[in-house]
């Protein structure tokens, strides 16, 4: 089993989890093919992490499956925008941590 981690990516964890749930349990080669045609920013980022996890184990994509694909919340970047009458409102820019684990397929 091998894993890859991408931390502090400037991407909302809620949006990234939608994509992570789609590929969990899939064959790595099928997951990469499916992610290639998804229009989301998260799809491109998660495909890079899956590719890295496969390479870290020295495997080929067709011989492994994605055991877990997890997206955790990272720290928020806090920014301020000027508003009327001298006030300011806070803008919260979320970050994410993406964890992917791959393992060889079990022959059943």
Biopython code that builds the backbone (N, CA, C, O; Angstrom):
import numpy as np
from Bio.PDB.StructureBuilder import StructureBuilder

atoms = [
    (1, "UNK", "N", (0.848, -1.173, 0.000)),
    (1, "UNK", "CA", (0.000, 0.000, 0.000)),
    (1, "UNK", "C", (0.891, 1.234, 0.000)),
    (1, "UNK", "O", (1.903, 1.284, 0.700)),
    (2, "UNK", "N", (0.509, 2.214, -0.782)),
    (2, "UNK", "CA", (1.251, 3.471, -0.819)),
    (2, "UNK", "C", (0.262, 4.621, -0.714)),
    (2, "UNK", "O", (-0.932, 4.467, -0.968)),
    (3, "UNK", "N", (0.793, 5.778, -0.332)),
    (3, "UNK", "CA", (-0.096, 6.924, -0.163)),
    (3, "UNK", "C", (0.577, 8.196, -0.647)),
    (3, "UNK", "O", (1.793, 8.250, -0.831)),
    (4, "UNK", "N", (-0.244, 9.217, -0.847)),
    (4, "UNK", "CA", (0.238, 10.540, -1.227)),
    (4, "UNK", "C", (-0.627, 11.571, -0.509)),
    (4, "UNK", "O", (-1.817, 11.353, -0.284)),
    (5, "UNK", "N", (-0.011, 12.692, -0.156)),
    (5, "UNK", "CA", (-0.697, 13.745, 0.588)),
    (5, "UNK", "C", (-0.441, 15.078, -0.099)),
    (5, "UNK", "O", (0.691, 15.387, -0.472)),
    (6, "UNK", "N", (-1.487, 15.856, -0.264)),
    (6, "UNK", "CA", (-1.360, 17.219, -0.757)),
    (6, "UNK", "C", (-1.993, 18.116, 0.292)),
    (6, "UNK", "O", (-3.183, 18.000, 0.585)),
    (7, "UNK", "N", (-1.195, 19.007, 0.852)),
    (7, "UNK", "CA", (-1.693, 19.839, 1.944)),
    (7, "UNK", "C", (-1.738, 21.301, 1.526)),
    (7, "UNK", "O", (-0.975, 21.747, 0.669)),
    (8, "UNK", "N", (-2.651, 22.034, 2.152)),
    (8, "UNK", "CA", (-2.815, 23.481, 1.977)),
    (8, "UNK", "C", (-3.149, 23.873, 0.542)),
    (8, "UNK", "O", (-2.697, 24.910, 0.058)),
    (9, "UNK", "N", (-3.944, 23.041, -0.140)),
    (9, "UNK", "CA", (-4.365, 23.395, -1.497)),
    (9, "UNK", "C", (-5.522, 24.384, -1.391)),
    (9, "UNK", "O", (-6.409, 24.214, -0.555)),
    (10, "UNK", "N", (-5.516, 25.400, -2.223)),
    (10, "UNK", "CA", (-6.514, 26.474, -2.159)),
    (10, "UNK", "C", (-7.784, 26.020, -2.873)),
    (10, "UNK", "O", (-8.058, 26.411, -4.007)),
    (11, "UNK", "N", (-8.546, 25.183, -2.175)),
    (11, "UNK", "CA", (-9.727, 24.560, -2.728)),
    (11, "UNK", "C", (-10.680, 24.254, -1.579)),
    (11, "UNK", "O", (-10.250, 23.802, -0.518)),
    (12, "UNK", "N", (-11.946, 24.494, -1.782)),
    (12, "UNK", "CA", (-12.933, 24.240, -0.741)),
    (12, "UNK", "C", (-13.058, 22.740, -0.484)),
    (12, "UNK", "O", (-13.222, 21.974, -1.433)),
    (13, "UNK", "N", (-12.985, 22.298, 0.778)),
    (13, "UNK", "CA", (-13.091, 20.863, 1.057)),
    (13, "UNK", "C", (-14.458, 20.283, 0.686)),
    (13, "UNK", "O", (-14.552, 19.114, 0.311)),
    (14, "UNK", "N", (-15.508, 21.083, 0.787)),
    (14, "UNK", "CA", (-16.845, 20.602, 0.429)),
    (14, "UNK", "C", (-16.906, 20.235, -1.045)),
    (14, "UNK", "O", (-17.472, 19.202, -1.404)),
    (15, "UNK", "N", (-16.333, 21.067, -1.897)),
    (15, "UNK", "CA", (-16.339, 20.805, -3.339)),
    (15, "UNK", "C", (-15.419, 19.635, -3.691)),
    (15, "UNK", "O", (-15.719, 18.853, -4.593)),
    (16, "UNK", "N", (-14.304, 19.521, -2.979)),
    (16, "UNK", "CA", (-13.357, 18.439, -3.258)),
    (16, "UNK", "C", (-13.905, 17.083, -2.814)),
    (16, "UNK", "O", (-13.614, 16.067, -3.444)),
    (17, "UNK", "N", (-14.695, 17.054, -1.736)),
    (17, "UNK", "CA", (-15.246, 15.785, -1.239)),
    (17, "UNK", "C", (-16.215, 15.164, -2.233)),
    (17, "UNK", "O", (-16.318, 13.940, -2.309)),
    (18, "UNK", "N", (-16.929, 15.990, -2.998)),
    (18, "UNK", "CA", (-17.843, 15.456, -4.010)),
    (18, "UNK", "C", (-17.091, 14.605, -5.022)),
    (18, "UNK", "O", (-17.577, 13.553, -5.436)),
    (19, "UNK", "N", (-15.912, 15.054, -5.419)),
    (19, "UNK", "CA", (-15.108, 14.323, -6.392)),
    (19, "UNK", "C", (-14.431, 13.123, -5.727)),
    (19, "UNK", "O", (-14.325, 12.057, -6.333)),
    (20, "UNK", "N", (-13.973, 13.293, -4.483)),
    (20, "UNK", "CA", (-13.270, 12.218, -3.781)),
    (20, "UNK", "C", (-14.181, 11.013, -3.568)),
    (20, "UNK", "O", (-13.723, 9.873, -3.651)),
    (21, "UNK", "N", (-15.456, 11.247, -3.295)),
    (21, "UNK", "CA", (-16.396, 10.137, -3.098)),
    (21, "UNK", "C", (-16.639, 9.362, -4.386)),
    (21, "UNK", "O", (-16.922, 8.165, -4.350)),
    (22, "UNK", "N", (-16.529, 10.044, -5.525)),
    (22, "UNK", "CA", (-16.755, 9.385, -6.811)),
    (22, "UNK", "C", (-15.677, 8.341, -7.106)),
    (22, "UNK", "O", (-15.982, 7.274, -7.639)),
    (23, "UNK", "N", (-14.418, 8.639, -6.765)),
    (23, "UNK", "CA", (-13.313, 7.758, -7.169)),
    (23, "UNK", "C", (-12.938, 6.731, -6.111)),
    (23, "UNK", "O", (-12.157, 5.823, -6.395)),
    (24, "UNK", "N", (-13.463, 6.847, -4.917)),
    (24, "UNK", "CA", (-13.075, 5.929, -3.845)),
    (24, "UNK", "C", (-13.524, 4.501, -4.181)),
    (24, "UNK", "O", (-14.683, 4.266, -4.521)),
    (25, "UNK", "N", (-12.592, 3.564, -4.081)),
    (25, "UNK", "CA", (-12.883, 2.165, -4.371)),
    (25, "UNK", "C", (-12.716, 1.784, -5.834)),
    (25, "UNK", "O", (-12.851, 0.610, -6.180)),
    (26, "UNK", "N", (-12.425, 2.747, -6.699)),
    (26, "UNK", "CA", (-12.266, 2.466, -8.119)),
    (26, "UNK", "C", (-10.853, 1.988, -8.431)),
    (26, "UNK", "O", (-9.927, 2.174, -7.642)),
    (27, "UNK", "N", (-10.710, 1.378, -9.584)),
    (27, "UNK", "CA", (-9.399, 1.070, -10.131)),
    (27, "UNK", "C", (-8.722, 2.411, -10.452)),
    (27, "UNK", "O", (-9.391, 3.331, -10.922)),
    (28, "UNK", "N", (-7.433, 2.537, -10.214)),
    (28, "UNK", "CA", (-6.735, 3.808, -10.406)),
    (28, "UNK", "C", (-6.776, 4.258, -11.864)),
    (28, "UNK", "O", (-6.917, 5.450, -12.137)),
    (29, "UNK", "N", (-6.656, 3.336, -12.785)),
    (29, "UNK", "CA", (-6.674, 3.699, -14.200)),
    (29, "UNK", "C", (-8.048, 4.243, -14.610)),
    (29, "UNK", "O", (-8.132, 5.228, -15.344)),
    (30, "UNK", "N", (-9.127, 3.600, -14.135)),
    (30, "UNK", "CA", (-10.485, 4.068, -14.426)),
    (30, "UNK", "C", (-10.747, 5.418, -13.774)),
    (30, "UNK", "O", (-11.388, 6.286, -14.367)),
    (31, "UNK", "N", (-10.252, 5.591, -12.557)),
    (31, "UNK", "CA", (-10.456, 6.850, -11.843)),
    (31, "UNK", "C", (-9.771, 8.004, -12.568)),
    (31, "UNK", "O", (-10.351, 9.081, -12.709)),
    (32, "UNK", "N", (-8.548, 7.785, -13.025)),
    (32, "UNK", "CA", (-7.835, 8.835, -13.754)),
    (32, "UNK", "C", (-8.536, 9.172, -15.071)),
    (32, "UNK", "O", (-8.575, 10.335, -15.473)),
    (33, "UNK", "N", (-9.088, 8.164, -15.739)),
    (33, "UNK", "CA", (-9.814, 8.403, -16.983)),
    (33, "UNK", "C", (-11.097, 9.192, -16.726)),
    (33, "UNK", "O", (-11.449, 10.080, -17.503)),
    (34, "UNK", "N", (-11.791, 8.870, -15.639)),
    (34, "UNK", "CA", (-13.026, 9.584, -15.302)),
    (34, "UNK", "C", (-12.740, 11.024, -14.885)),
    (34, "UNK", "O", (-13.479, 11.935, -15.257)),
    (35, "UNK", "N", (-11.680, 11.231, -14.120)),
    (35, "UNK", "CA", (-11.345, 12.573, -13.635)),
    (35, "UNK", "C", (-10.898, 13.495, -14.767)),
    (35, "UNK", "O", (-11.053, 14.713, -14.680)),
    (36, "UNK", "N", (-10.350, 12.917, -15.815)),
    (36, "UNK", "CA", (-9.849, 13.723, -16.928)),
    (36, "UNK", "C", (-10.966, 14.519, -17.602)),
    (36, "UNK", "O", (-10.725, 15.604, -18.130)),
    (37, "UNK", "N", (-12.192, 13.977, -17.584)),
    (37, "UNK", "CA", (-13.304, 14.622, -18.279)),
    (37, "UNK", "C", (-14.252, 15.374, -17.344)),
    (37, "UNK", "O", (-15.292, 15.863, -17.786)),
    (38, "UNK", "N", (-13.908, 15.472, -16.065)),
    (38, "UNK", "CA", (-14.724, 16.263, -15.142)),
    (38, "UNK", "C", (-14.280, 17.716, -15.198)),
    (38, "UNK", "O", (-13.080, 17.989, -15.245)),
    (39, "UNK", "N", (-15.225, 18.656, -15.195)),
    (39, "UNK", "CA", (-14.877, 20.071, -15.372)),
    (39, "UNK", "C", (-14.406, 20.775, -14.092)),
    (39, "UNK", "O", (-14.060, 21.956, -14.140)),
    (40, "UNK", "N", (-14.387, 20.083, -12.965)),
    (40, "UNK", "CA", (-14.074, 20.720, -11.695)),
    (40, "UNK", "C", (-12.579, 20.913, -11.496)),
    (40, "UNK", "O", (-11.765, 20.157, -12.026)),
    (41, "UNK", "N", (-12.233, 21.932, -10.730)),
    (41, "UNK", "CA", (-10.838, 22.147, -10.349)),
    (41, "UNK", "C", (-10.360, 20.994, -9.465)),
    (41, "UNK", "O", (-9.211, 20.563, -9.562)),
    (42, "UNK", "N", (-11.246, 20.504, -8.609)),
    (42, "UNK", "CA", (-10.894, 19.417, -7.692)),
    (42, "UNK", "C", (-10.519, 18.143, -8.444)),
    (42, "UNK", "O", (-9.665, 17.386, -7.983)),
    (43, "UNK", "N", (-11.139, 17.899, -9.584)),
    (43, "UNK", "CA", (-10.850, 16.687, -10.352)),
    (43, "UNK", "C", (-9.401, 16.674, -10.826)),
    (43, "UNK", "O", (-8.737, 15.639, -10.766)),
    (44, "UNK", "N", (-8.914, 17.805, -11.292)),
    (44, "UNK", "CA", (-7.534, 17.888, -11.768)),
    (44, "UNK", "C", (-6.546, 17.694, -10.612)),
    (44, "UNK", "O", (-5.530, 17.014, -10.757)),
    (45, "UNK", "N", (-6.858, 18.297, -9.475)),
    (45, "UNK", "CA", (-5.974, 18.205, -8.307)),
    (45, "UNK", "C", (-5.942, 16.774, -7.775)),
    (45, "UNK", "O", (-4.866, 16.247, -7.491)),
    (46, "UNK", "N", (-7.102, 16.141, -7.637)),
    (46, "UNK", "CA", (-7.167, 14.784, -7.095)),
    (46, "UNK", "C", (-6.506, 13.791, -8.043)),
    (46, "UNK", "O", (-5.902, 12.820, -7.587)),
    (47, "UNK", "N", (-6.609, 14.014, -9.350)),
    (47, "UNK", "CA", (-5.941, 13.102, -10.287)),
    (47, "UNK", "C", (-4.425, 13.163, -10.131)),
    (47, "UNK", "O", (-3.743, 12.147, -10.262)),
    (48, "UNK", "N", (-3.900, 14.353, -9.852)),
    (48, "UNK", "CA", (-2.456, 14.471, -9.623)),
    (48, "UNK", "C", (-2.026, 13.736, -8.364)),
    (48, "UNK", "O", (-0.957, 13.127, -8.331)),
    (49, "UNK", "N", (-2.863, 13.791, -7.320)),
    (49, "UNK", "CA", (-2.527, 13.096, -6.066)),
    (49, "UNK", "C", (-2.600, 11.593, -6.270)),
    (49, "UNK", "O", (-1.768, 10.860, -5.734)),
    (50, "UNK", "N", (-3.580, 11.116, -7.033)),
    (50, "UNK", "CA", (-3.677, 9.677, -7.318)),
    (50, "UNK", "C", (-2.463, 9.209, -8.112)),
    (50, "UNK", "O", (-1.902, 8.152, -7.822)),
    (51, "UNK", "N", (-2.057, 9.983, -9.103)),
    (51, "UNK", "CA", (-0.869, 9.648, -9.898)),
    (51, "UNK", "C", (0.364, 9.575, -9.016)),
    (51, "UNK", "O", (1.206, 8.695, -9.188)),
    (52, "UNK", "N", (0.469, 10.500, -8.074)),
    (52, "UNK", "CA", (1.600, 10.508, -7.155)),
    (52, "UNK", "C", (1.591, 9.285, -6.239)),
    (52, "UNK", "O", (2.640, 8.695, -5.982)),
    (53, "UNK", "N", (0.412, 8.904, -5.746)),
    (53, "UNK", "CA", (0.311, 7.738, -4.861)),
    (53, "UNK", "C", (0.688, 6.460, -5.598)),
    (53, "UNK", "O", (1.343, 5.585, -5.032)),
    (54, "UNK", "N", (0.277, 6.350, -6.853)),
    (54, "UNK", "CA", (0.629, 5.177, -7.661)),
    (54, "UNK", "C", (2.140, 5.135, -7.888)),
    (54, "UNK", "O", (2.757, 4.074, -7.785)),
    (55, "UNK", "N", (2.728, 6.279, -8.192)),
    (55, "UNK", "CA", (4.174, 6.339, -8.438)),
    (55, "UNK", "C", (4.977, 6.088, -7.164)),
    (55, "UNK", "O", (6.055, 5.497, -7.218)),
    (56, "UNK", "N", (4.465, 6.531, -6.027)),
    (56, "UNK", "CA", (5.170, 6.320, -4.758)),
    (56, "UNK", "C", (5.321, 4.838, -4.442)),
    (56, "UNK", "O", (6.317, 4.431, -3.844)),
    (57, "UNK", "N", (4.349, 4.034, -4.835)),
    (57, "UNK", "CA", (4.427, 2.595, -4.595)),
    (57, "UNK", "C", (5.161, 1.841, -5.682)),
    (57, "UNK", "O", (5.440, 0.652, -5.532)),
    (58, "UNK", "N", (5.479, 2.516, -6.778)),
    (58, "UNK", "CA", (6.147, 1.852, -7.894)),
    (58, "UNK", "C", (5.211, 0.944, -8.669)),
    (58, "UNK", "O", (5.661, -0.020, -9.290)),
    (59, "UNK", "N", (3.921, 1.233, -8.646)),
    (59, "UNK", "CA", (2.925, 0.414, -9.330)),
    (59, "UNK", "C", (2.603, 0.999, -10.701)),
    (59, "UNK", "O", (3.058, 2.084, -11.063)),
    (60, "UNK", "N", (1.806, 0.245, -11.447)),
    (60, "UNK", "CA", (1.183, 0.730, -12.668)),
    (60, "UNK", "C", (-0.280, 1.012, -12.325)),
    (60, "UNK", "O", (-0.852, 0.315, -11.487)),
    (61, "UNK", "N", (-0.900, 2.020, -12.953)),
    (61, "UNK", "CA", (-2.280, 2.380, -12.587)),
    (61, "UNK", "C", (-3.302, 1.255, -12.760)),
    (61, "UNK", "O", (-4.294, 1.211, -12.031)),
    (62, "UNK", "N", (-3.078, 0.348, -13.709)),
    (62, "UNK", "CA", (-4.072, -0.708, -13.928)),
    (62, "UNK", "C", (-4.025, -1.814, -12.886)),
    (62, "UNK", "O", (-4.951, -2.621, -12.816)),
    (63, "UNK", "N", (-2.975, -1.876, -12.074)),
    (63, "UNK", "CA", (-2.865, -2.960, -11.095)),
    (63, "UNK", "C", (-3.211, -2.547, -9.665)),
    (63, "UNK", "O", (-3.070, -3.356, -8.748)),
    (64, "UNK", "N", (-3.655, -1.321, -9.453)),
    (64, "UNK", "CA", (-4.002, -0.883, -8.097)),
    (64, "UNK", "C", (-5.414, -0.308, -8.059)),
    (64, "UNK", "O", (-5.964, 0.105, -9.080)),
    (65, "UNK", "N", (-5.991, -0.292, -6.847)),
    (65, "UNK", "CA", (-7.281, 0.358, -6.638)),
    (65, "UNK", "C", (-7.150, 1.386, -5.514)),
    (65, "UNK", "O", (-6.271, 1.275, -4.659)),
    (66, "UNK", "N", (-8.009, 2.361, -5.526)),
    (66, "UNK", "CA", (-7.969, 3.440, -4.535)),
    (66, "UNK", "C", (-8.684, 2.951, -3.280)),
    (66, "UNK", "O", (-9.901, 2.765, -3.277)),
    (67, "UNK", "N", (-7.914, 2.745, -2.216)),
    (67, "UNK", "CA", (-8.465, 2.257, -0.959)),
    (67, "UNK", "C", (-9.206, 3.378, -0.250)),
    (67, "UNK", "O", (-10.336, 3.190, 0.200)),
    (68, "UNK", "N", (-8.577, 4.542, -0.147)),
    (68, "UNK", "CA", (-9.255, 5.680, 0.470)),
    (68, "UNK", "C", (-8.811, 6.968, -0.194)),
    (68, "UNK", "O", (-7.653, 7.130, -0.579)),
    (69, "UNK", "N", (-9.765, 7.879, -0.315)),
    (69, "UNK", "CA", (-9.505, 9.218, -0.840)),
    (69, "UNK", "C", (-10.223, 10.166, 0.105)),
    (69, "UNK", "O", (-11.450, 10.261, 0.091)),
    (70, "UNK", "N", (-9.454, 10.863, 0.925)),
    (70, "UNK", "CA", (-10.031, 11.665, 2.005)),
    (70, "UNK", "C", (-9.663, 13.128, 1.826)),
    (70, "UNK", "O", (-8.539, 13.445, 1.434)),
    (71, "UNK", "N", (-10.599, 14.017, 2.110)),
    (71, "UNK", "CA", (-10.350, 15.453, 2.028)),
    (71, "UNK", "C", (-10.673, 16.057, 3.387)),
    (71, "UNK", "O", (-11.812, 15.984, 3.847)),
    (72, "UNK", "N", (-9.679, 16.651, 4.025)),
    (72, "UNK", "CA", (-9.866, 17.308, 5.318)),
    (72, "UNK", "C", (-9.771, 18.815, 5.147)),
    (72, "UNK", "O", (-9.196, 19.316, 4.180)),
    (73, "UNK", "N", (-10.348, 19.523, 6.106)),
    (73, "UNK", "CA", (-10.318, 20.985, 6.078)),
    (73, "UNK", "C", (-8.974, 21.485, 6.572)),
    (73, "UNK", "O", (-8.463, 21.025, 7.593)),
    (74, "UNK", "N", (-8.409, 22.427, 5.842)),
    (74, "UNK", "CA", (-7.179, 23.085, 6.264)),
    (74, "UNK", "C", (-7.512, 24.432, 6.882)),
    (74, "UNK", "O", (-8.686, 24.731, 7.101)),
    (75, "UNK", "N", (-6.523, 25.241, 7.164)),
    (75, "UNK", "CA", (-6.791, 26.561, 7.743)),
    (75, "UNK", "C", (-7.417, 27.499, 6.705)),
    (75, "UNK", "O", (-7.228, 27.332, 5.500)),
    (76, "UNK", "N", (-8.153, 28.473, 7.194)),
    (76, "UNK", "CA", (-8.746, 29.471, 6.319)),
    (76, "UNK", "C", (-7.788, 30.636, 6.147)),
    (76, "UNK", "O", (-7.123, 31.046, 7.098)),
    (77, "UNK", "N", (-7.718, 31.171, 4.928)),
    (77, "UNK", "CA", (-7.020, 32.429, 4.704)),
    (77, "UNK", "C", (-8.045, 33.520, 4.961)),
    (77, "UNK", "O", (-9.110, 33.527, 4.344)),
    (78, "UNK", "N", (-7.739, 34.435, 5.857)),
    (78, "UNK", "CA", (-8.699, 35.466, 6.232)),
    (78, "UNK", "C", (-8.334, 36.768, 5.537)),
    (78, "UNK", "O", (-7.234, 37.293, 5.708)),
    (79, "UNK", "N", (-9.266, 37.278, 4.758)),
    (79, "UNK", "CA", (-9.069, 38.524, 4.032)),
    (79, "UNK", "C", (-10.201, 39.475, 4.387)),
    (79, "UNK", "O", (-11.250, 39.042, 4.864)),
    (80, "UNK", "N", (-9.995, 40.767, 4.157)),
    (80, "UNK", "CA", (-11.024, 41.760, 4.482)),
    (80, "UNK", "C", (-11.348, 42.596, 3.260)),
    (80, "UNK", "O", (-10.468, 42.943, 2.472)),
    (81, "UNK", "N", (-12.638, 42.916, 3.114)),
    (81, "UNK", "CA", (-13.105, 43.737, 2.011)),
    (81, "UNK", "C", (-13.740, 45.004, 2.592)),
    (81, "UNK", "O", (-14.564, 44.922, 3.503)),
    (82, "UNK", "N", (-13.363, 46.161, 2.076)),
    (82, "UNK", "CA", (-13.968, 47.403, 2.568)),
    (82, "UNK", "C", (-15.456, 47.456, 2.244)),
    (82, "UNK", "O", (-15.884, 47.054, 1.161)),
    (83, "UNK", "N", (-16.230, 47.952, 3.189)),
    (83, "UNK", "CA", (-17.672, 48.087, 3.003)),
    (83, "UNK", "C", (-18.083, 49.535, 3.252)),
    (83, "UNK", "O", (-17.244, 50.405, 3.486)),
    (84, "UNK", "N", (-19.359, 49.767, 3.198)),
    (84, "UNK", "CA", (-19.873, 51.124, 3.358)),
    (84, "UNK", "C", (-19.662, 51.638, 4.778)),
    (84, "UNK", "O", (-19.593, 50.857, 5.727)),
    (85, "UNK", "N", (-19.562, 52.939, 4.913)),
    (85, "UNK", "CA", (-19.488, 53.659, 6.191)),
    (85, "UNK", "C", (-18.256, 53.249, 7.008)),
    (85, "UNK", "O", (-18.317, 53.206, 8.236)),
    (86, "UNK", "N", (-17.152, 52.950, 6.341)),
    (86, "UNK", "CA", (-15.900, 52.684, 7.037)),
    (86, "UNK", "C", (-15.779, 51.311, 7.658)),
    (86, "UNK", "O", (-14.834, 51.050, 8.402)),
    (87, "UNK", "N", (-16.697, 50.450, 7.372)),
    (87, "UNK", "CA", (-16.640, 49.098, 7.935)),
    (87, "UNK", "C", (-15.871, 48.168, 6.997)),
    (87, "UNK", "O", (-15.505, 48.530, 5.879)),
    (88, "UNK", "N", (-15.643, 46.950, 7.504)),
    (88, "UNK", "CA", (-14.992, 45.923, 6.684)),
    (88, "UNK", "C", (-15.673, 44.600, 6.956)),
    (88, "UNK", "O", (-16.119, 44.344, 8.075)),
    (89, "UNK", "N", (-15.757, 43.749, 5.929)),
    (89, "UNK", "CA", (-16.318, 42.418, 6.129)),
    (89, "UNK", "C", (-15.231, 41.385, 5.837)),
    (89, "UNK", "O", (-14.365, 41.584, 4.986)),
    (90, "UNK", "N", (-15.305, 40.294, 6.560)),
    (90, "UNK", "CA", (-14.291, 39.244, 6.438)),
    (90, "UNK", "C", (-14.627, 38.315, 5.288)),
    (90, "UNK", "O", (-15.785, 37.946, 5.095)),
    (91, "UNK", "N", (-13.620, 37.943, 4.531)),
    (91, "UNK", "CA", (-13.750, 36.940, 3.479)),
    (91, "UNK", "C", (-12.906, 35.749, 3.902)),
    (91, "UNK", "O", (-11.708, 35.873, 4.153)),
    (92, "UNK", "N", (-13.559, 34.586, 3.978)),
    (92, "UNK", "CA", (-12.870, 33.361, 4.391)),
    (92, "UNK", "C", (-12.531, 32.546, 3.139)),
    (92, "UNK", "O", (-13.423, 32.141, 2.393)),
    (93, "UNK", "N", (-11.239, 32.310, 2.917)),
    (93, "UNK", "CA", (-10.805, 31.523, 1.769)),
    (93, "UNK", "C", (-10.326, 30.160, 2.274)),
    (93, "UNK", "O", (-9.263, 30.069, 2.888)),
    (94, "UNK", "N", (-11.094, 29.108, 2.022)),
    (94, "UNK", "CA", (-10.777, 27.796, 2.599)),
    (94, "UNK", "C", (-9.610, 27.097, 1.893)),
    (94, "UNK", "O", (-9.344, 27.328, 0.714)),
    (95, "UNK", "N", (-8.923, 26.235, 2.654)),
    (95, "UNK", "CA", (-7.892, 25.362, 2.097)),
    (95, "UNK", "C", (-8.226, 23.922, 2.469)),
    (95, "UNK", "O", (-9.047, 23.674, 3.351)),
    (96, "UNK", "N", (-7.586, 22.979, 1.791)),
    (96, "UNK", "CA", (-7.873, 21.558, 1.992)),
    (96, "UNK", "C", (-6.588, 20.753, 2.097)),
    (96, "UNK", "O", (-5.530, 21.157, 1.614)),
    (97, "UNK", "N", (-6.715, 19.605, 2.742)),
    (97, "UNK", "CA", (-5.667, 18.591, 2.757)),
    (97, "UNK", "C", (-6.265, 17.348, 2.088)),
    (97, "UNK", "O", (-7.335, 16.886, 2.484)),
    (98, "UNK", "N", (-5.578, 16.809, 1.077)),
    (98, "UNK", "CA", (-6.084, 15.652, 0.337)),
    (98, "UNK", "C", (-5.159, 14.465, 0.583)),
    (98, "UNK", "O", (-3.947, 14.556, 0.385)),
    (99, "UNK", "N", (-5.754, 13.339, 1.022)),
    (99, "UNK", "CA", (-5.010, 12.111, 1.309)),
    (99, "UNK", "C", (-5.541, 11.000, 0.407)),
    (99, "UNK", "O", (-6.749, 10.777, 0.334)),
    (100, "UNK", "N", (-4.630, 10.305, -0.281)),
    (100, "UNK", "CA", (-5.024, 9.189, -1.154)),
    (100, "UNK", "C", (-4.166, 7.984, -0.816)),
    (100, "UNK", "O", (-2.944, 8.089, -0.712)),
    (101, "UNK", "N", (-4.821, 6.826, -0.643)),
    (101, "UNK", "CA", (-4.112, 5.567, -0.418)),
    (101, "UNK", "C", (-4.511, 4.585, -1.511)),
    (101, "UNK", "O", (-5.693, 4.416, -1.810)),
    (102, "UNK", "N", (-3.517, 3.946, -2.098)),
    (102, "UNK", "CA", (-3.764, 2.920, -3.113)),
    (102, "UNK", "C", (-3.126, 1.617, -2.675)),
    (102, "UNK", "O", (-2.105, 1.611, -1.987)),
    (103, "UNK", "N", (-3.742, 0.502, -3.084)),
    (103, "UNK", "CA", (-3.206, -0.835, -2.781)),
    (103, "UNK", "C", (-3.446, -1.734, -3.979)),
    (103, "UNK", "O", (-4.324, -1.481, -4.804)),
    (104, "UNK", "N", (-2.650, -2.784, -4.055)),
    (104, "UNK", "CA", (-2.821, -3.739, -5.158)),
    (104, "UNK", "C", (-4.163, -4.418, -5.040)),
    (104, "UNK", "O", (-4.679, -4.618, -3.940)),
    (105, "UNK", "N", (-4.732, -4.774, -6.193)),
    (105, "UNK", "CA", (-6.036, -5.425, -6.222)),
    (105, "UNK", "C", (-5.946, -6.802, -5.608)),
    (105, "UNK", "O", (-4.951, -7.510, -5.759)),
    (106, "UNK", "N", (-7.021, -7.172, -4.904)),
    (106, "UNK", "CA", (-7.113, -8.528, -4.366)),
    (106, "UNK", "C", (-7.726, -9.407, -5.437)),
    (106, "UNK", "O", (-8.799, -9.096, -5.955)),
    (107, "UNK", "N", (-7.064, -10.497, -5.774)),
    (107, "UNK", "CA", (-7.607, -11.433, -6.783)),
    (107, "UNK", "C", (-8.620, -12.344, -6.107)),
    (107, "UNK", "O", (-8.272, -13.194, -5.288)),
    (108, "UNK", "N", (-9.880, -12.144, -6.470)),
    (108, "UNK", "CA", (-10.952, -12.968, -5.867)),
    (108, "UNK", "C", (-11.495, -13.959, -6.856)),
    (108, "UNK", "O", (-12.396, -14.730, -6.526)),
]
sb = StructureBuilder()
sb.init_structure("model")
sb.init_model(0)
sb.init_chain("A")
sb.init_seg("    ")
for serial, (resi, resn, name, xyz) in enumerate(atoms, 1):
    if name == "N":
        sb.init_residue(resn, " ", resi, " ")
    sb.init_atom(name, np.array(xyz, "f"), 0.0, 1.0, " ", f" {name:<3s}", serial, name[0])
structure = sb.get_structure()
